[in-house]
Amino acid sequence: RRPSAFAHKPEDYLPCQFCLAFYVKQELWRHAKHCSFRSTPVSYENAEQESKEMKDCISAGKSILQGAIGVNVKGSHVDDDVFQKYVLDAFHSDDVSRAVKSDYLLLILGKAQLSKLGFRRAAQVREKLRIMGRLKLNLRSLTGSESASVGDFITPSQFDVCITAVKSLAMESDRNSLSGTKTFEKPSLALKAGQLLKKVADLKKGQAIRMKDMEAKEAATDFVDLYRNEFTDAISGIAHQS
């Protein structure tokens, strides 16, 4: 329904777990309290119960919506429910998280990292995915490809664009190092983004092998070759000097 006082974005809405109608997430619990599809009525004895109901409604709406979008990926070794609970549901709702959740390769990366690190270190998994989400948005901005996925940039022809995007993410500075090279404001971010980019390229290659897609496999292989030959000079060396 049209909001009367404030303008809302589509991502501000979530479905009711009972009738599936979409409401602004902050107001969802008010509707759910009196939803005609609800099997049992509800009443709140105190503010704590009211707050819990609000959180439960938002959590259920997120799960329903994400389940409809789908997070099943081949080659993962983590249960979908665990990945959903500790990674996807814990994301802040913003452009970066949406960039991650809508990208097949980034979901595979997240599941692979959660399998490696364990759910108790899920915060680190989310941090890595947010780095890649920010890098994806940079790549889209540089190329003007608003609907491109990370996998679309894992090709030899897009390698230089990836280098530029990493430099932008790490905030290339006008100041020089003692040896006279450029420096980064966030050198550790440049290193992390580079390592994750390499992992994503390897994941694309693995998926291509599964699907017997020789063209995608060749593109990923050539991208990794360029990475090994040029990334140190373009990014890593500068980051360490910074």
C-alpha positions in Angstrom: 0.0 0.0 0.0 1.1 3.5 -0.6 2.8 5.1 2.5 1.2 8.4 3.5 4.1 10.2 5.2 7.4 8.7 4.1 8.8 7.4 0.8 10.0 3.8 1.1 12.2 1.7 -1.1 11.2 -1.8 -2.3 13.8 -3.3 0.1 12.0 -1.7 3.1 9.2 -4.2 2.7 8.9 -7.8 4.0 6.2 -10.4 3.7 3.9 -11.3 6.5 4.6 -14.9 7.6 0.8 -15.6 7.7 -0.7 -14.0 4.7 2.4 -13.1 2.6 1.2 -9.5 2.2 4.1 -7.0 2.1 4.4 -4.3 4.8 7.1 -1.9 5.8 9.4 -4.0 8.0 9.1 -1.7 11.1 5.3 -1.9 10.9 5.0 -5.6 10.0 4.5 -6.8 13.6 1.4 -4.5 14.0 -0.2 -6.2 11.0 0.8 -9.7 12.1 -0.8 -9.1 15.5 -4.2 -8.9 13.9 -3.6 -10.8 10.7 -6.8 -12.8 9.8 -4.6 -15.7 8.6 -3.1 -16.1 12.0 -4.2 -19.3 13.7 -4.0 -18.0 17.3 -4.5 -14.5 18.6 -1.6 -12.8 20.3 -1.4 -10.3 23.2 1.7 -8.7 24.8 2.1 -8.5 28.5 5.1 -6.2 28.5 7.4 -4.3 26.2 9.9 -7.1 26.1 7.4 -9.5 24.5 6.4 -6.8 22.1 10.0 -6.3 21.1 10.5 -10.0 20.6 7.4 -10.3 18.4 8.7 -7.5 16.2 12.1 -9.2 15.8 10.4 -12.6 15.1 8.2 -11.0 12.4 11.2 -9.4 10.7 13.3 -12.6 10.9 10.4 -14.7 9.5 9.8 -12.3 6.7 13.5 -12.2 5.7 13.7 -16.0 5.7 10.5 -16.4 3.5 11.8 -13.8 1.1 15.3 -15.3 0.9 13.8 -18.8 0.6 11.8 -17.6 -2.4 14.9 -16.1 -4.0 16.8 -19.3 -3.3 20.3 -19.9 -1.9 21.0 -23.5 -3.0 24.4 -23.8 -4.7 26.2 -26.8 -6.0 29.5 -27.8 -4.6 28.8 -26.4 -1.1 29.3 -28.5 2.0 27.3 -26.3 4.5 23.7 -26.9 5.3 21.5 -24.2 3.8 19.7 -23.5 7.1 23.1 -22.9 8.9 24.3 -20.5 6.1 20.9 -18.7 6.1 20.9 -18.3 9.9 24.5 -17.3 10.6 25.3 -15.4 7.5 22.4 -14.1 5.3 20.0 -13.3 8.1 22.7 -11.5 10.1 23.5 -9.1 7.2 22.5 -5.4 7.5 19.9 -4.6 4.8 21.7 -2.3 2.3 23.1 -2.2 -1.2 26.1 -4.2 -0.3 24.2 -7.1 1.2 21.8 -7.1 -1.7 24.7 -7.3 -4.1 26.0 -10.4 -2.2 22.7 -12.2 -1.9 21.9 -11.8 -5.6 25.2 -13.2 -6.7 25.6 -17.0 -7.2 29.4 -17.0 -7.0 29.4 -14.9 -3.8 27.0 -17.3 -2.2 29.3 -20.2 -3.0 32.2 -18.2 -1.6 30.3 -17.6 1.6 29.4 -21.3 2.0 32.9 -22.3 1.3 34.3 -19.9 3.9 31.7 -21.0 6.5 32.6 -24.6 5.9 36.2 -23.7 6.5 35.9 -21.3 9.5 32.8 -22.7 11.2 29.6 -20.9 12.3 31.2 -19.5 15.4 33.3 -17.3 13.1 30.4 -16.3 10.8 31.2 -12.6 11.4 34.4 -13.1 9.5 32.5 -14.7 6.7 30.1 -11.8 6.5 33.1 -9.4 6.5 34.6 -11.1 3.5 31.4 -11.2 1.6 30.8 -7.5 2.3 34.3 -6.7 0.9 33.3 -8.6 -2.3 29.9 -6.9 -2.3 31.6 -3.5 -2.3 34.0 -4.6 -5.0 31.1 -5.8 -7.1 29.4 -2.4 -6.8 32.7 -0.7 -7.7 32.9 -2.9 -10.8 29.4 -2.1 -11.8 30.0 1.6 -11.4 33.2 1.6 -13.4 31.6 -0.3 -16.3 28.1 1.0 -16.2 26.8 -2.6 -16.0 24.2 -2.3 -13.3 23.0 -6.0 -13.6 26.5 -7.7 -13.9 27.5 -10.4 -11.5 31.0 -10.9 -10.1 31.4 -13.8 -12.5 30.9 -11.5 -15.5 34.1 -9.7 -14.5 36.2 -12.9 -14.1 37.5 -12.8 -17.7 40.9 -11.7 -19.1 39.3 -8.7 -20.8 38.0 -7.4 -17.4 41.2 -8.0 -15.4 42.3 -4.3 -15.7 38.9 -3.1 -14.5 39.2 -5.4 -11.5 42.6 -3.8 -10.7 41.1 -0.4 -10.9 38.1 -1.4 -8.7 40.5 -2.8 -6.0 42.5 0.4 -6.1 39.3 2.4 -5.7 38.2 0.2 -2.8 41.6 0.6 -1.0 41.5 4.4 -1.7 44.6 5.0 -3.7 46.4 8.1 -2.2 48.3 11.0 -3.7 51.0 10.5 -1.1 54.1 8.4 -2.1 55.9 5.8 -0.1 59.6 6.2 0.9 60.6 4.4 -2.3 58.4 6.8 -4.4 55.5 4.5 -5.2 51.8 5.3 -4.8 50.2 4.3 -1.5 46.8 3.1 -0.3 44.8 4.6 2.5 43.5 1.0 3.3 46.3 -1.3 2.3 45.0 -4.3 4.2 41.7 -4.0 2.4 43.5 -4.2 -1.0 45.2 -7.4 0.1 42.0 -9.0 1.3 40.0 -8.0 -1.8 42.8 -9.4 -4.0 42.8 -12.7 -2.1 39.0 -13.0 -2.3 39.0 -12.1 -6.0 41.4 -15.0 -6.6 39.1 -17.4 -4.6 36.1 -16.3 -6.7 38.0 -16.9 -9.9 38.9 -20.4 -8.7 35.2 -21.0 -7.7 34.1 -19.9 -11.2 36.5 -22.4 -12.7 35.2 -25.2 -10.4 31.6 -24.4 -11.4 32.6 -24.4 -15.0 34.2 -27.8 -14.7 31.0 -29.2 -13.0 28.9 -27.7 -15.8 31.3 -28.8 -18.5 31.4 -25.1 -19.7 34.8 -25.0 -21.4 34.5 -21.3 -22.3 33.9 -20.2 -18.7 36.7 -22.5 -17.5 39.2 -21.0 -20.0 38.2 -17.5 -19.0 38.6 -18.2 -15.3 42.0 -19.9 -15.9 43.3 -17.0 -18.0 42.1 -14.6 -15.3 44.0 -16.5 -12.6 47.1 -16.5 -14.8 46.9 -12.7 -15.2 46.4 -12.4 -11.4 49.5 -14.5 -10.7 51.6 -12.5 -13.1 50.4 -8.9 -12.5 48.5 -8.5 -9.2 51.7 -8.3 -7.0 53.1 -5.4 -9.0 49.8 -3.7 -9.4 48.4 -4.1 -5.9 50.1 -6.3 -3.4 53.6 -4.7 -3.6 52.1 -1.2 -3.2 49.9 -2.4 -0.3 52.9 -3.8 1.6 54.9 -0.6 1.1 51.9 1.4 2.3 
